[in-house]
Amino acid sequence: MAENLNGRARTKKNPLSPDRRFSQLIYDLTYVRELSDAVHRQLASELDLTAPQFNVLLVIAEHAGAGGISVIDIADYLHVTGPFVTHECNKLELKKMVIKTPNPDDGRSVLLRPSAEGENKLRGISGKMQSCADRFLDGVTREELRKLTMTLGKLIRGGQEAMVETTRPRKALRFWRSG
């Protein structure tokens, strides 16, 4: 009999219904996220950063270009709020990992780019980062990755719509009860 990851005998699996497939997808995505977070925490610790700081720094390094990247663009990439990114960028600036400059197109915002020290530290672990990425994507073709990325984008949009939908009845019920 086959064993699971814990060395125990596997139970016989029933064919997955669409609902069960979706549940398994969510479990698998959650586990991939946990693995990714563990890798990012380890890499971040090598730079004396937290995982959120490391993620923000990576987005800045990957997408800043010569002029820099705005807080809202970083937030969009990471699916977090602007104030969260601002808070993490302030910490990164104190650690001399990023440079803030005024946004010439919007006086209310700043553009961020990695400092020379930030770039050097990322370069110092780039081999390890590449090795981790290679292991994560081992056996995944470029086409599979492209399709997965597109599918995840659809799941994100659908999940956001589902979240909005689940909040509407509560608000409507609250207003109905108060009336």
Buried (B, 14 or more C-beta within 10 A) or exposed (E): EEEEEEEEEEEEEEEEEEEEEEEEEEEEEEEEEEEBEEBBBBBBEEBEBBBBBBBBBBBBBEBBEEEBBBBBBBBEBBEBEBEBBBBBBEBBBEBEBBBBEEBEEEEEBBBBBBBEEBBEBBEEBEEEBEEBEEEEEEEEEEEEEEEEEEEEEEBEEEEEEEEEEEEEEEEEEEEEEEE
